[in-house]
Amino acid sequence: MERQQVQDELAAALRTEEHPEVAAGLLRVLGGLGDDRVTGPAVRWLRDPVAGPSAARALGAVGPGTAAPHLRTALTDESLSPHTRAAAAAAVGTGGRWDAVWLLLSLLDDPDDVIRAGVLDGLETLVENGLRPWERHPVAWALTDHLATDDRHTWRTRNALDGLTQALPDVRRLADNAPSGEVLAAALSLLDGDDPTDEHARSDVRRFVRRLDDPHEPVRYEAVLGLERWTEAGGPLPPDARRPAAGWWLSLRTPPHACARPPPGSSAHWTPARRKQIRPESTRTGDFRPRAVMCRVSPARPVHTGPMRVVIMTAGSRGDVAPYTGLGAGLARSGHEVTLATHGLFEPLAAGSGVRFHPTPVDPHAVSHSDRGRGLHASTTGLGKLLRAASMARSAAEEMTDSLVHAARGADVVLAAGAVAPLGRAIAEGLNLPSLGLFLQPQHPTREFGAPMLGGRSLGTLGNHLGGRAVLSAVDRVFTQAMHRLRTRHGMALGSPSASRRAHERAHWPVLHGFSERVVPRPEDWRPGLDIAGYWWPHDTRTLPGELEQFLAAGPPPVFVGLGSATVPDPGHLGAEIVRALRTAGLRGIVQQGWAGLTAHSGEDDVITVGDVPHALLFPRTAAVVHHAGAGTTAAVLRAGVPTIPVPVQFDGGFWAARLVALGTAPCAVPLRRLSAGTLAPALRRATGDPRHRARARELARGLAGEDGVAPVLAALDRLTS
């Protein structure tokens, strides 16, 4: 049955259903699908104490335009059950209409605990999604006052304040004069002392130090976490903190005694509670606390001792997908059932690999050729390009969310590529599945080199670290709407992307990197759990086209020139410059069209234009490779053992280009903005004329041939699910 038929049947059943519990289930399902036909029945069921909360949530899910009047009425109608009014409050926050803040603030002091819980959930959603400038201070004042007075919802209030910088002055005053240990711990948790250049952060560090000997364990624990954030950001450890250092670092890694583990023999699975917990239903009277104070007992995950159903999630260009076909094939050979979930455009890459394919929406080729995609060339800095790309990626991430959830529902474990790590990790958490990161680039902050996604240029130890943190923050914002969709459409209890990332970082969420330590040594300041596995070579059983074979046989090894998935402002002009450079250097050439649409109109037989060809077969037969320095093409060049000239275009291209030059396989890099016949021709002469580059490339290739990037992933899966 088609999806539309299913929705039609659900809508028809809901119109005639008379049993409250059945109606509640239908409301949840149809509301989760965003079907406007839920509106009429939902309004009818609002007054039922059983189906009312589901009706309010369904109204919130179909959009604020249709639901707003009904939700406002439900929110203020005292004849409705508290649980229904609480659900309406949370839904008002989700809708985010102009009057949402004022409606919720008016009920913040409601005498009913359940209603206040819903109001706080609604305010938290509004803060997460971004308040209007004139709303920020009133919300900050109201919530900080509430934090000091509502001992039933201390941690819900804290969660609503998270990220609201206008509240920090009052939160600091509260941290200095808190009415209870619980409130003090909550206030300390909001003081992110993670900027050594900020004088307020330095004063927060002194607050953390003063509380290391507090009689309340949650307070001590939050003080420890605050100092950890400070030292991770490069701040010096205060002298007063050095004396008890051993004790508080030990406590940092030991949950408070109040968090009791399940008794021996219990089937429950103990995990630290998340710092933020959001319940869409907003109907519980109990409070939610951060992991520093409360631990949660969740249903035990199945322990797998044999083959598992593995889903690998990724997104982006071909280079962001192809490595996972080889990794997936390796996992499949070991007996696992592997599904690759990514853009439908790349389904042919998995053919014959033994890996199942789950298509997701969004065509990255079309996105890169859109006006916004081509607009990336207007930015001249790595940060500018990253911010433009993040803006483009927000809608794509939300569009892919439902499909990725569907792929994960049939899995035992989620493996998330760096491009979708926050989303994949959140989906796994929402479905109570173990997860593992599989990154193709170093994404975690380090003092040893500049953030790769900003081009990799070193800004000094502190600048490198802060640049890495800036990238993480930008990536978090990409997934804000996607996480909101997980909460509202799929009912997952999740915090914001940044809160989720911080919690997983503290829990040492495992990440394996698909490159070799011969190419990028593991940074010494990385936390435990960040490991380098080795390259994952793409699965590719194609052969070279006959025309290309004839060209290779007709003369000396040519130079390959291709920019992969990168686009360029004027492909015709660039193609002409490439041909001129090849002829000036006296070399034959293979120009790959790629997503840039390059062509070589030479009128001679010394240059040929090709489409998509297997790099593993072609590169070893070339004199050198000129490429855009993406992670995937860089790996293919190193595997081939030939000299190279990187032409970084954007994002991590500058980082990989610098690594190739430092390794000695490239004489220099020629950034795209400076690429011309005059700059490329001398680089070609150096790459092909200096035997040291080829010797170094062959040496590295021999070392890489002895590595097995799949084995560490298999071992990590065993650890993750045992």
N, C-alpha and C positions, 0 to 999 in steps of 0.2 A: 504494500500500500504506500502511495506517495505521501510525503510529509504534509502537503496541503489537505489531502483527504483525511489524514489523522486529525489535523487541527479542526477540520469541519465537523468530524464526529465528536470531538471533545466539546466544541462549542454547542452542538446540538444537545449533547448529554447534560451539559451544565444548565442550559435553559430550562430543562424539565426536571432536574434533580431536586428531591425534597429532603433527603437525609443530610444533616449537617456535616457529618464526618466525610461522607463521599464528596459533598460539595466542596469541602475544604481542600481535598486532594485535587479535584478538578481545577479549582481556582489556582492552586500552586502551579500545576502543570501549564495551564493555558496562560497564566500571567508570566511564567518563566519564558514562554515563547514570544511574549510581547504582543499578543493578539488583542486588538482593540475590542473584540467581541466579548471580552471578559467584563467590560465596564458595567453593563446593565445588571447582570447577575451579581457582580461584586457589591454594587450599591444595595441590592435587595438583601444580601446576606450580612451586611455590616452589623445589623442589630442582633444577629445570632451569636451567643457567647462562645460557641464552638468554632464556627466558620468565620466569625468576624475578623480575627487577626489575619487569616489567610486572605480574606477579601480586601483588607487594607493594604497588604503587601502586593496583591495583584494590581490594585489601582496604582500603586507607586511604580510598578514595573512597566505599565503601558504608556507612561509619559505624563509629564506635569500638565500639559494643555488640557487633556481630557479629564484627568483625575483631580486636579487641584481643588475645585469647589467641594467635591465630595470628601476629600481628605481634610480640608479645613473644617467642614461641618463635623466630621467624626472626631477630630482632635478636640473640639470644644464641647461636644455633646456629652454631658455628664451622665446621661442615661445609658450610654454604652459601657461595655465591660472595660476595666482598666487595661486588659491585654490588647483589646482592639484599639483603644486610644494610643497605647504605647506603639503598636505597629503602625498606626497612622502617623505618629510623630516621626518615627524612623523614615517612613515613606516621604513625608514632607521634606526632610533633609535630603533624601535622594533626588527629589524633583528639583530642589534648588530655586524655586521661583523667588521673585523680588521680595515677597513678604515672609519667606520661610523663616529667616532669622528672628523676626519680631514675634511671629507666632510661637516659636519654640521658647524664646526667652521668657515670654509671658507665663509659661507653664513650668519653668525650671524649679520653682518652689512649690509645685503641687504636693499635697500631703501624701499622695499615693506613691510608694516606692517603685511600683511597676511602671507607672506613667513617667516618673522622673528618669528611669532607665531608658525608656524609648526616646525621651527628649534629648538626653545626652548622646544617644546613638545618632540621632538626627543631626545634632550640632557637630558631632565628630565628622560626619560625612560632609557637611558644609565646609568645615575647616579644611579637610583634605582636598576638596575640589576647588578651593580658592574662594575666600570671601571678597566682597566688594570693599574698596578702601574705607568707606564710611561705616562698615559693619565690624571691622576688625577690633577696634578699641572697645566698643560696647560688649562684644562677645568675650574679649579677653578679661575685662573687669568682672563680668557676671560669672564666668567660669572660675576665676581665681577665688572670688568670694565663696563660690559653691564648694570649691575644693576644701576650704577651711571649715565648712559647716556641715556638709552632708557626709557623715561617717558611714552611711550605707553604700555610697557609690564613690568612694574615694578614687578608685582606680579607673572607673568609667570616666570620671571627670578628668583625671589625668590624661587619659587617652584622647579626650576631646581637645585638650590643650596642646597636644603634641604638634609641633610645627607652627604654632601661633606665636611669632616672635614678639608681638605687642604685649604679651602676657609676662614676658621674662622679668621686667622690673618688679612686678608684684609677686611673682614666683620666688624671686631672690629674697624679698622681704619675708615671705612665708617660710622660706628655708631657714631664715635666721630666728623666727619666732613662731614655730609651728605648734598647734594645740595638741598634737599627738605624734607618736612615732610613725604611725601609718601615713599621716599627712606629710611629715618630714621626708620619709622615703620617697613618696610620690613627687614631692617638689624637687628633691635631688635628682631624680630620674629625668626630669625635664631640662636640667642644666647640662647641655652637651658641651663640655669643655674641650672642644676639638679644634680650636683655632689659637695657636700660641701667640699670634699677633694681636689678639683682641684682649683689651684690658679687663673687660667683664669676664671673659673666660678665665683669665688669671685669678680674678677674685673668686670665681667658682671653684677653682682648684683649692684655694685656701679653705673654702667651705667643706670640700670633700675631706681634706686632711683633718679638720677639726672633728669630723664625725667618725673617724676610724675607730674611736674607742666608745662610741655611743652604746648604751645598754641594749638598744633594740637591734636585733640581727638584720632585719630588712634595711635599716638605715646604714649599717656598716657595709652591707652588700652593695647598696647603691653608691656609696662613697667609693668603694673599690672600682666599680664599673666606670664611674666618672674619671677616676685617675687613670684607668686603662685607656679611655678615649683620649685623654690628654697626652699620655706618653706615646700612643700610636700616631698622634698627629705631629710628633716631634718635639713636644714640650718637655722641658727639663723636670725631673722628679724633684719636688720640693724637699728641702732638707728635713722638715718635720715628718715627712712621709717615709724617709729612708730607714728610720729605726724600726718601725713595724712592718717593713716591706715584706719580709718572708711570710708573716702571718696573713697579711691581707691578700697577697698574691695566691696563697693557698686557698683562702676563702673564695677568691674569684672563681676557682675551678671546682668548688664544692658547693652544691646547692644548700641553702639554709636548712637547719635541722627541722624546721616546721614543714618542710616538703618531704613527707615520709614516702618511702618507696612501698610498692605493694608487698604484702607478706610473701614469704617463700611459698612457691607452688601456685601462686595466683596466676591467672591467665591474663591479667591486665598488663599493659605495656606502659612503663613510666617514661614520661618525657618532660622537660622543663616547659612550663606554660609560656606562651608567647607574651611579649611585652604588651602588645595590643591584641585584644580579642573583640571582634565585632559580631554580634548575633543579629541577623536580619530580623528575626522575630521580635527581639527586644522585649521578651516577656518574662525573663527571669528576675526574681527579686534579689538574688545574690549578686555580689560584686565580682568583677573580674580584675585580677591583679597581675602585675608583671611577673616574669619568671623569677625575678629576684626575691619574690615574696611567697608566691604560691606555685605549687606544681600541680599538674593535671594528670589524671589517669584516663587514658584513652583505650579503646578496644585494641587488643593485641594485633599486630600485623602478622600475617602468615609467615612462618619460617620456611624458606624454600631451600631444599637440599638437592634439587635437580634442575632441569631446564626451566627457564622463566620466560614470561611474555614481556619483552622489552620494547618500549617505545622511545625512539630518538626524535627529539623535536629540534628543528632548526629553521632558519629563515634567512633571506638575503639573496646574494648572487650565486652563480654556479660554484664559485670557490668556497662559499659558506655551506654548501651542500655535499659536493662530491666526496670529500674525505670521509663522510659518515657512511657512504655506500661501502667503502672498503672495510671500515670498522664493523659495520653491520654484518657484512659477509663473514668476517672473522668470528663474530659472536654466533652467527647462525651455524657455522661449521662446528662450533663447540656444543651445539644442541639447543641453543636458545631460539625462541620464536621472536624475530625482530621485525618491527614496523618502523619505517621512516616516515615521519609526519612533516611535510613541508609543502611548498608551493607546487600546484599541479603541473606547472611548466617543466619541472625537473623529473617527472615520473620516468622518462626513458633512462635516466642515470642508474636507476635501481634494477633495470631489466637484467635477468640472468644472474643476479647476485645472491639469490636466496632470501632477499629482504623484501618484506611486504611494503606496499606503499599506501599511505593515507594522504590524499590531496588536501591542501588547505587553500583558502582564498588568497587573493592578491597576486598580481603579475608583476614581479620586480623589474622585468624588462620594460613594461609599459610605464611603470613609476619612474624609472631612470630617464626615460625619454619625454616625460611630461615637462611642463613649464617649470614646476617646482623642482623636479629632478635636475634639469639643466641649470637651474638657478644656483646649484651648489658651486658652479664655477665662478659665481660672482663674489664668493668669499675667498679672501686671500690668506686667512689664518686657519689653523687647525680647529680652534675653538669655534670660529664662525661657521665652518662647514659642519661641525658636530651639532651645533644648535639647530641649523637648518635641517639636517638629517633627522634629528630628534623630533622636530615638528612634523616632518613627513611621516615618521614611523608611528606616531601616536594612533592615527586612524587605522593604519595597517595592523597594528597589534590588537586593537579592539576587534577588527574584522576577523582576525584569525582565532580569537579566543574560543568561540563555541566549537569549532572544528578540533582544536587541540584538546579540549575537555573530552570530546567524543572519543578521540584516539586514546586518551589515557584511561578511560573507564574500563577498557578491556585488558589493561596492563598490570603487571606485578611490580614494575619499577619504571621510573621516568629518568631518561638521560637527556639533559637539556644543554644545547649548544649555547655559547656565550651570547649570541644574538637574541635569544629568547629566555635566557636563564631566569630572570625574575618571574616571568610568567609561568614557565615550566615548573619551577620550584613551588610557586604558589598553587598551581593546579595539583601537584603531587601532595602538598600539605592538605589541601581541601579534600582530597580523596583518601587521605591517610595512606599514601604510598611512599616508599623510600625514593630518594632522588639523588642524582649525581650530576655535577657539572662537567661538560666536555668542551673546553675552550680551545680555539685555534690561535688566539693571541693572548699575551699576558694582559689581564684586565685589572688586577688588584694593584693598589698603590704600592710603590716601592721607592726608596731613596736612590736606588742604583741606576735608574735610567728614567727618561721622561715618559709620560703616558703615551703608549703607542697610538691610541686613537686621536691624540693631538699632534701626531707626527713624529713623536719620539725624541724631539730635541731636548737635551738636558737643560734643566733650569736650576741646577744645584740640588743638593739633597732635600732641602725643605720644599723648594719649588716643585721638584719631581713628585714628592709625596702629596702635596696639596693639589697638583694637577690631576693626579690619579683619583683623588677624592672628588674633584669637580666632575670628572667623567662619570663616576658612579652615580653622583647626584643627577646628572643629565639623563643617564639611562633610567634611573628610577622614575623620572617624570614621564618617560615614554610610556610606562605601563600603568599610570594612574587610572586611566579610564578602563583599561582592560581588567584591572583588579576590582574596580567598581562593578564591572559586568559580572565577574565571578561571584561577588557578594549578592547582587540583586537578582541575577538571572539563574544562577546555579546554587544559591543558598550556602556558599562557603563562608566560614567564619575566618576572615583574614584581616590583617592590618594593612597599613599603607605599604607601598613598595619599599620605602626607605626603612620603616620600622621592621619589616620582614627581613630585609637584607642584614640589618644590624643584628637581629636575633640569630640568624643563620651563621653570620660571621663568628659570633661568640660561641656558637655550638660547633664551630670548625666544620661547616658544611663541606664535604669533599669535592674537590675540583681536580680533574686531570687535564693536562694541556697536551694537545696534539702536535708537538714539535720536539726537537731533540735538544738535550742539554749541550750538545756540541755546537748548536747554533745560538741558543739563549740559555746560559747557565741559570739555574734556579736562584733567584734573589735570596740573600741571607736573611733579609728582614720580613720575608713572607711568613704568615702564620702557619701552624700545622694544618694539614689537610689540603694544602695547595701543592700538587706534585706534577712532575713532567713525565709523560708516558712515552713519548716518541711519536714519530709521524704515523698518520693513518692514511695509507696510500689508496687513492680512489679505485673502485672496481671499474674496469674498462676493458672490454673484450673486442673493441673495434680494431680494424686494420686501417692502414693509410690508404687514401684514394689512389687509384691507378695513375692519374695525372701527376700527383705529387711524387709518387715513386719514380716516375720517369724523369721528373725534374731533378730529384736527388741523384739519380744515376748519370745525369748528363754533365756533371762538372764537380768541382771541389765542394766541400761542405758549405752550405749557405748560412746566412744569419737569419734567425727567426725574429720577427718583430710583431708583437701583439699587445694590446692593452686590455685583454680580457673583458670584464663587465664594465669597465670604465667608459664614460662618454667624454667627448671632446667638443668644444664649441664649433670648430670648422674641420671636419674630417677630410674634406677634399684637399685643403691646403696642407694639413699635416701629412697626408699620404704622399704628396709631392715632395715635401721636405725629406721624408724618410727615403724615398727613391734617390734623391740627390745625394744624401749622405752615404748610402750604400755604394753608389757609383764613384763618389769622391774617394772612398776608402778602398775601391777596387774589389768589392765583395758582391757575391750573389745574395739574393734575399727572398725570404718567404714572408709575406705580409698577411696577417690574419685579420679578417674583417672585424670580428668581435662585436660587442654592443656599440662600439664607437662607429662602425661602418667604414673602416679604413679600406682603401683600394689602392692598387699600384698600377696606374696607367703609364707604363714605361714605353710601350711600343717595341720593346725588345724581349728576348727570352731569358734575361738574367734575373728577372724578378717575377714572382708568381703570387697571385692572391688566392687565399684558401679560406674556407669556412671553419667550422668546428672540427678539429682533428685531435687524436689522442696524443697528449704531450709525452707520455711515457715512451712511446715509440719514436716520436719525431726528435725530441730534444737531444738525445745522445748522438744523433747524426748531424748535428749542426756545429758550426764554428763558434757561435755565441748566441745568446738569447737576450733580446731586448724586450722588457716586459714592465707591467705597471706595478710590480712589487706587492701584489696581493699575497696573502698568506699561502693560498693554494698554489699559485704559480711559482712563488719563491721556493716552496717545497719541491715542486717538480723539477726546477732548475738544479737545485742542490742534489737531487737524486740522480740526475743525468750526468753530473760531473763535468759540466762545460762552463766556460767563462760567461759572464753575464753583465749587462748594463741595465740597472734598474731605472725606471722612469716613474717616480712616485707621483700619483695623481691626487690622492686624498686619504684621509684617515690614517690607517696603520702603514700605508705605503712608505712613508718617510722612515718609519722605524725599521722595517725589513730592509730597505735600501741601505741604511746605515750599517745594519748587521752584515750584509753581503760585502760591503766595502771593508769593514773591520776584519772579516774572515779572510779576505784576500782573493775572493773569487770574482770581484768586480773592481775595475780600476777607479771608478767614480760613479756617482749618480747624476742623472740629467733630469731634473724635475720637468714636468710637462710644460709649465709656463715658460721654461727657457729652451724647450726642444726646438731645434732647427737643424738644417744641414750643417751649419757652421759649428754647432756644439756636439752633434751626434757623430760626425765623421771622425774627429780625433779620438773620441772615446772608443769607437769601433776599432780603430787602428791599435790602440793600447790593449784592448781586450783580446784581440786575435793575434797580435804581434808579440806580446810579452808571455813567454812560456810559463812564467810563475803563476799566472792566474789559472791556466788549465791544470797545472800540477796540483795547486791547492784545491781546486774544484774536485779533481779525481780523488785526492786524499780524503776529503770530506765525504764523498759519495761512497767510498769503501767503508768508512765508519758507519754511515747511515744504513748500509745494506745489512749490517750485522745486528741492527736493533729490531725489536718487535714491539710496536706500539699497542698491539691488541692485548697482549698478555697482562699488562697492568690494569686494563679495564676489566678483564675477566676476574682478576684477583679482587678488584674493588667491588665488583658485583657480589662476589662470595662474602666479603666482609659486610656489605651493606644489608644483605638479606639473611645472614646467618644468625 
